[in-house]
Amino acid sequence: MTSTQATNSRIYTAHHLISTAHQVIERGALVVHDSLIIAVSTLENLRRLYPHAHVTDYGASVITPGLINTHTHFELTAMRGFLDDVEHDFFAWLRKLTLARRDIMNDEDLYVSAMFGATEAIRSGVTCVADASDSAATTIRALHDTGLRAIVYQELFGIDARLAHDQLANLKNKVSHLRELNASSPIPHPPPTLNYPLSTIHYPLHAIHYPLLRVGISPHAPYTVSGKLIELAARYALDEDLPVMMHAAESNAELAFMMHGHGAFADGLKTRNITWQPPRVSTICYLHERGLLDTKPLLAHCITVDEHDLDLIKHHDASIAHCPKSNLKLGHGRAPLSRMLKRRIRTGLGSDSVASNNTNDIIEEARFALLLARANRETSEGAAFDVSITEVLEAATGGGAQALRMEHLIGTLEPDKSADFAVFNLTGTHQLPVHNPRAALIASSSGRDCIATIIAGREVFRNGKVTTIDEDDLRARVIEIGKRLAINEPDA
Ligand SMILES: [Zn+2]
C-alpha cells in the first residue's frame, strides 16, 4: 500500500455490515480504493490500518453487497399498471404489451422508460441487473447514463421457422452494432464522488477491463422463437461467447403448448398460418435438445419444472432467475426454489418488468420468495419448498452474481471485488427493535429504506438523490408517456 493509496482510500461503516449472506460484522466497515474494495473488517481495525482514509459513517444502518436483479425489462417501465386489466389472460397481456411498445412508444420513450427503471433500481440498493430488451442499443445508452452495472440481452423473436436464417442475420447485425457502441464510446470509469482535488483522481486499468455493461442475447420464449432459430442462436452465442437469457417454463399455458400443441399460443399461430408440431417434452428438455442449455443460459421463471428438468439445468450449469412476485401477479404459480437451492443451481431473484410486478424492489422480492416458499409448509408438498432468510438474502446478492457468472467481481463484500454495495437505514418504526440485521432487512424492510448505493466505487445514490441524472425531469417525462399510453390504449 503506497501512501497515495492510503490517502485516497475511503472507509464506509455502519452498525452492521453483511459481507456475505452468511456473515455479519458488527460495527463493520469496508475500505474502497478507486472502484475496488481493498479491505473488510471492523471499523476499529480499519481505522488503525488506514488512519488517513476519509470515513463515512451511516450509523444505525446495515451495509450489504449490492443487490442483483437477475430479470428486468427496463424499457417497459412506463407500462407500470398499464396492463393490470388483462393480467387474467397471459396471451392478451403479451399482445397488449407488444402492440403498445411497437405502436405508441418511440425510441426516446424507451430511453426514458429504461432510465426510469434503472433509477428505481438504484434507489432501492440494486447495483447490477440482467435486462432483456427489444431496443438494446437504447437501453444500453440509458443504463450507461445512470451508472448501473448490467448485462443487456438483445431480444430475439421469430416463431416461423422458415424465416430463421434471416432472423438470425438480423440479430447478428444488431449485436455487432451494440459491440461497436461499446468500442467507439468506452464506458469511462466514474470518478470518485468525494471531495478530493481533481488532480488525485485517476482512472485504473481495472475499469477498462471490467466495463459496467455487457451485451448478451435473449431468444424470448419457446412460444415466440422457433426451434430452428433457438438452435441457430445457441450456436451463434457459443461461437461469439455471448451470455444468453431466455424465458422458460413460465406457465401451464406454455406447458400445454409444448406437450400437446393446445391453448392460446397454438391458436395464435394458427391464425398466422404457422404450423406448430408440439415436441411433447417439457420446455427444459426441448431447450436441451435444441442445444440452448450448452450456452449455460440464464433461465427466467422455471415454474413448471420437474426433477429431471432441474437435473438437466444443474448438469449444464445453467442459471435461474426466480421471479416470485411476477409469477404470483400473473397467476402462474411458484417455482420450486428450495429444490433449486438444494441442487446448488446458480439462482438469483428477478422482478421481471414492472408491467407484471409492479415494482422493482429486490428486498421485497426476497421476502416474497421466503413467504411463498413457506405458503403450505405443513403439507408434504409444502415442506419441500421451505427456505431460510439467509438463503433468500444469498439469492438477492451472491446467488444473483453466480446466476450472471459474475461472482469473481460482485455479490459479496471482499477485498479485490468491485465496490458495489448498498446501505439500508434500520431506524424506521417498521424495523425497530433490530435483533438480527438479516431478518430486519428481509422481513421488515423494503427497497425504500435504502439510503445509499455505490457502484464500482461511485456514489450513484446518496442524500435522497440519484446523483447521475435529473430525476425531476425524468419523472415528468414518464408521466407524459403514461398519459399517451392511456389515450392510445390498444385493444388486447
Ligand atoms: Zn421477462
Boltz pocket constraint, residues with backbone or C-beta under 6 A from the ligand:
constraints:
  - pocket:
      binder: B
      contacts: [[A, 71], [A, 72], [A, 73], [A, 247], [A, 300], [A, 352], [A, 353]]
      max_distance: 6.0
